[in-house]
Amino acid sequence: MSEFNTSDFMNPMVTQTWLNGRHEVRCVKVIAETHDVITFTFGMSEPVLFFFKPGQFVTLELEIDGERLMRSYTISSSPSIPYSFSITVKRVAGGTVSNWLHDNLKHGDQIAVHGPVGQFNCMDFPAEKVLLLSGGVGITPVMSMARWWFNTDSEVDIVFAHSARTPKDIIYARELEYMSSRIDNFQMHLICEKTEVGQTWGGYRGYLNHHMLSLIAPDFMTREVFCCGPDPYMKAIKSMLQDAGYDMDRYHEESFGATPLKDVALAEKHADAAEVENLQSKEMVQISFTDTSNTVSVALGTNLNEAAKEAGINVPKACGIGICGACRVKVVSGDFEMAQNGGISEEEIAQGYVLSCCTNVTGDIEIDY
């Protein structure tokens, strides 16, 4: 019997799959969600499928003022859009990492992340009816769950109840409105603690309590509950459900503030190994661009599109996985490996053309560009 390659069967395009470990990722989007909340989206130069369970988190490895810091953030995007992932970060007074991210991380920057990990997720606790409860930036893991069910046309009956300080603090407000308008198995309820001068608000006011919950989800006792938010919020929710006689085996919660020690230790181990590897000498190759006279030295195996950026040359790239052909360049001479997905013809390959997004440099190379 011939050998059956399961990964090739499950993954017809030439891609890699995200596994728990240390990964160098590039910031590809910076989106302002509210006045003090930003979403950062990350991807890789080569196609990688970012598979994870909605609700899981990653740990960022950052160097701030000469000190290596690890901080965990829930993935706010859905694995239904697998070629990137996002985290959503609230600026916190005195927060070293959150403030640094808001003030410094920009499009094109590269950082290291560890993960994905986490027991809080919707895939390990399947249910026909769910109640998603969140407070503040604790919305991120349950939003990942909601996006997953929405994008996959799931029939899960979803009640989404989010609490915010004021209307201007509601994260993903427009997207939540859109989702609730598109499917009838998604009921969205927003609760604001207060309104400020000049603000109008027609939703629930105050704090979520038993009476309010009974209006929002009269059948909450029969739903699987996923909850995330500040500790006081989660303690209040848990106490309210316990007093109501809810089956707490069906209650799942996640604190968004602390990084689990075991995950920090593993991330530190990976970071130390990467630091040792970076100190070791690497074989370098030279890439030259004839039309610009630009030359750059890069590590053996560097992606050609990324090498062009290092040389100050922007080779257009659209799909990033070798389908569209937008990043085509001509190799005059040199060594390379290309793993494309149909974006270039055999005739073009014979003429020396390659797709830079899925080509790695394996020796000195000259590009006509």
C-alpha positions in Angstrom: 0.0 0.0 0.0 1.4 3.5 -0.9 2.1 5.9 2.0 -0.9 8.2 2.7 0.1 11.7 3.6 -2.7 13.0 5.8 -1.5 16.6 6.0 -1.4 16.9 2.2 -4.9 15.4 2.0 -6.4 17.8 4.7 -4.4 20.7 3.3 -4.4 20.8 -0.5 -2.5 24.0 -0.7 1.1 24.1 0.3 0.8 25.6 3.8 2.0 25.1 7.3 -0.2 24.6 10.3 0.1 26.6 13.6 1.2 24.4 16.5 1.9 25.4 20.1 5.3 26.9 20.3 7.2 30.1 19.5 6.4 31.9 16.3 7.7 35.1 14.7 4.7 36.9 13.3 4.2 40.3 11.6 1.6 42.9 12.4 -0.6 43.3 9.3 -3.4 45.5 10.7 -4.0 48.0 13.5 -7.7 48.8 14.1 -9.0 51.3 16.6 -12.1 49.6 18.2 -12.8 52.4 20.8 -11.1 55.4 22.3 -8.8 53.1 24.4 -9.0 49.7 22.7 -7.0 48.5 19.6 -7.1 45.3 17.6 -3.8 44.0 16.3 -3.9 41.4 13.5 -0.9 39.2 12.8 0.2 37.0 9.9 3.3 35.4 8.4 5.1 36.0 5.1 4.6 32.4 4.2 1.1 30.8 4.3 0.3 29.4 7.7 -3.1 28.1 8.9 -3.7 29.6 12.3 -5.9 26.9 13.8 -7.0 27.2 17.4 -10.1 26.7 19.6 -12.2 29.8 19.9 -11.5 31.2 23.4 -7.8 30.2 23.6 -5.0 32.7 24.0 -1.4 33.5 23.0 1.5 34.8 25.0 3.4 37.8 23.5 7.2 37.9 24.0 8.3 41.6 24.1 11.4 43.5 25.0 10.6 46.8 26.7 13.3 49.0 28.1 15.8 46.2 27.8 13.6 43.7 29.7 11.9 40.6 28.3 8.2 40.6 29.2 5.6 37.9 28.6 1.9 38.8 28.5 -1.1 36.7 27.5 -3.9 37.9 25.3 -7.0 36.1 24.1 -7.3 35.6 20.4 -10.3 37.7 19.4 -10.6 36.5 15.8 -12.0 33.2 14.6 -10.2 30.2 13.2 -12.8 30.4 10.3 -10.5 33.1 8.9 -7.3 31.0 9.3 -4.5 33.0 7.6 -4.2 35.5 10.3 -5.2 36.0 14.0 -6.0 39.0 16.1 -5.7 40.2 19.7 -7.7 43.1 21.1 -5.9 45.2 23.8 -7.3 47.8 26.1 -5.0 50.6 27.3 -4.6 50.3 31.1 -3.4 53.0 33.3 0.1 52.0 34.4 0.0 48.9 32.2 3.6 48.5 30.9 2.7 46.1 28.0 -0.7 47.5 27.0 0.6 51.0 26.8 3.7 49.9 24.9 1.5 48.0 22.4 -0.8 51.0 21.9 2.1 53.5 21.5 4.6 51.4 19.6 3.3 48.4 17.7 2.5 49.3 14.1 1.9 47.7 10.7 4.9 45.7 9.5 6.5 45.2 13.0 7.5 41.7 13.9 7.2 40.1 17.3 7.3 36.6 18.9 4.2 34.9 20.2 3.7 31.6 22.0 0.7 29.4 21.7 -2.1 28.8 21.2 -3.2 27.3 24.5 -6.1 27.5 27.0 -8.8 25.3 28.4 -11.5 28.0 28.0 -13.0 27.4 24.6 -16.3 26.4 23.0 -15.1 23.4 21.1 -14.5 21.2 24.2 -18.0 22.0 25.6 -20.4 21.6 22.7 -24.0 22.7 23.3 -27.1 23.5 21.3 -27.8 26.7 23.3 -25.2 29.0 24.8 -25.1 32.2 26.9 -22.1 34.4 26.3 -21.5 36.8 29.2 -18.7 39.4 29.1 -17.6 42.6 30.8 -15.2 45.2 29.3 -12.3 43.7 27.3 -13.4 40.3 28.5 -15.5 40.3 25.4 -12.6 39.0 23.3 -12.8 35.2 23.9 -16.6 35.1 23.6 -16.4 37.2 20.5 -14.0 34.7 19.0 -16.7 32.0 19.8 -19.5 34.1 18.3 -17.5 34.8 15.1 -16.8 31.1 14.8 -20.4 30.1 15.0 -21.5 32.9 12.7 -18.9 32.3 10.0 -19.5 28.5 10.0 -23.3 28.9 9.7 -23.8 27.1 12.9 -27.3 26.4 14.3 -26.1 27.0 17.8 -28.7 29.2 19.6 -26.6 32.2 20.9 -27.5 34.8 23.5 -24.7 37.4 23.7 -24.9 39.8 26.7 -22.1 42.3 27.1 -21.6 44.9 29.8 -19.6 48.1 29.3 -19.1 51.3 31.3 -20.7 53.7 28.8 -21.9 53.4 25.1 -18.5 54.6 23.8 -16.8 51.7 25.6 -18.7 49.0 23.7 -16.1 47.0 21.8 -17.2 45.5 18.4 -20.5 47.4 18.6 -21.1 47.6 14.8 -20.1 44.0 14.2 -22.4 42.8 16.9 -25.2 44.8 15.4 -24.4 43.3 11.9 -24.3 39.7 13.2 -27.6 40.1 15.1 -29.3 41.5 11.9 -28.1 38.6 9.7 -29.1 35.5 11.6 -32.1 34.7 13.8 -30.1 32.4 16.2 -28.0 35.3 17.5 -29.6 37.5 20.2 -27.4 40.5 21.2 -28.0 42.5 24.4 -25.8 45.4 25.5 -25.7 46.8 29.1 -24.1 50.1 30.0 -23.3 51.0 33.6 -24.0 54.7 32.9 -24.2 57.3 30.2 -22.2 60.4 30.0 -23.3 63.9 29.1 -24.4 64.1 25.5 -24.8 60.3 25.1 -28.0 58.6 24.1 -28.7 55.0 25.1 -31.7 52.8 24.6 -30.4 49.6 25.9 -30.1 48.1 29.4 -28.6 50.3 32.2 -26.8 49.4 35.4 -25.3 46.0 36.2 -26.4 42.6 35.1 -28.6 41.0 37.7 -31.0 38.1 38.0 -34.1 40.1 36.9 -32.2 41.5 33.9 -30.8 38.1 32.9 -34.3 36.6 33.1 -35.4 39.2 30.5 -32.4 38.7 28.3 -32.4 34.9 28.4 -35.5 33.5 30.1 -34.2 30.0 29.5 -30.7 30.7 30.9 -30.9 27.7 33.2 -30.8 25.4 30.1 -27.9 27.1 28.4 -24.2 26.5 28.5 -22.6 29.6 29.9 -19.2 31.1 28.9 -18.1 34.1 30.9 -15.1 36.5 30.9 -14.4 39.8 32.4 -12.8 41.6 35.4 -12.7 39.5 38.6 -15.5 41.4 40.3 -17.8 40.9 37.3 -17.1 37.2 37.1 -17.6 36.8 40.9 -20.9 38.5 40.7 -22.1 36.4 37.7 -21.0 33.2 39.4 -22.7 34.1 42.6 -25.9 35.1 40.8 -26.0 31.7 38.9 -25.3 29.7 42.0 -28.1 31.5 43.9 -30.5 30.7 41.0 -29.6 27.0 41.3 -27.8 26.8 37.9 -25.8 23.7 37.2 -22.3 25.1 37.6 -20.8 22.1 35.7 -22.1 24.0 32.6 -20.4 27.3 33.7 -17.1 28.2 32.1 -15.0 31.3 32.9 -11.7 32.9 32.0 -9.9 35.7 33.6 -8.2 37.9 31.0 -5.7 39.5 33.4 -3.2 36.9 34.4 -0.8 34.7 32.5 -0.8 31.1 33.8 2.6 30.4 35.4 3.0 27.1 33.5 2.5 28.9 30.2 5.0 31.6 31.2 7.6 29.0 32.1 7.1 27.3 28.7 7.3 30.6 26.8 10.4 31.5 28.7 12.0 28.2 27.7 11.1 28.7 24.1 12.4 32.3 24.2 15.7 31.2 25.8 16.2 28.6 23.0 15.5 31.1 20.3 18.0 33.6 21.9 20.7 30.9 21.8 19.8 30.1 18.2 20.0 33.7 17.2 23.5 34.0 18.7 24.7 31.2 16.4 26.2 32.2 13.1 23.9 31.7 10.1 24.8 31.0 6.5 24.1 34.2 4.6 23.3 34.6 0.9 23.3 37.7 -1.3 20.3 39.0 -3.3 20.7 41.7 -5.9 18.0 43.6 -7.9 19.3 44.6 -11.3 16.9 47.4 -12.0 17.6 49.2 -8.8 21.2 48.2 -8.1 20.1 47.2 -4.6 21.8 44.3 -2.8 21.0 42.7 0.5 22.5 39.9 2.5 19.9 37.6 4.2 19.9 34.3 6.0 19.8 31.1 3.9 16.1 30.2 3.3 14.7 33.7 3.6 11.4 34.3 1.8 12.1 36.3 -1.4 9.3 38.8 -0.8 10.6 39.5 2.7 14.2 39.8 1.4 13.0 42.4 -1.1 11.5 44.5 1.8 14.9 44.4 3.5 16.4 45.8 0.4 13.9 48.6 0.4 11.9 47.2 -2.6 8.2 46.7 -2.4 7.1 43.7 -4.5 3.3 43.8 -4.7 1.7 40.9 -2.9 -2.0 40.0 -2.7 -3.0 36.5 -1.7 0.3 35.6 -0.1 -0.1 31.9 -0.8 0.9 31.6 -4.5 -2.5 31.7 -6.1 -2.9 35.2 -7.6 0.4 35.8 -9.3 0.6 39.4 -8.2 4.1 39.0 -6.7 5.8 37.6 -9.8 9.4 38.5 -10.4 12.1 37.2 -12.8 15.2 35.3 -11.6 18.2 36.1 -13.7 20.4 33.6 -11.9 20.7 31.9 -8.6 19.2 29.2 -6.4 15.8 29.1 -4.9 12.9 26.8 -3.9 9.3 27.7 -4.9 6.1 26.0 -3.6 3.3 27.8 -5.5 -0.4 27.0 -5.7 -1.2 27.6 -9.4 -0.5 31.3 -9.6 2.1 30.9 -12.3 2.2 28.9 -15.6 4.8 26.4 -16.6 5.7 28.7 -19.5 6.4 31.6 -17.1 8.5 29.3 -14.9 10.5 28.2 -17.9 11.2 31.9 -18.6 12.6 32.3 -15.1 9.7 33.8 -13.3 8.9 32.9 -9.7 6.2 34.0 -7.2 8.2 35.9 -4.5 5.6 35.2 -1.7 6.2 31.5 -1.8 9.9 31.4 -2.9 12.8 30.8 -0.5 16.3 31.8 -1.3 18.8 28.8 -1.2 21.9 30.6 -2.6 23.1 33.9 -4.1 20.4 35.1 -6.5 19.9 38.0 -8.9 16.4 39.3 -9.6 15.3 41.4 -12.6 13.1 43.9 -10.9 
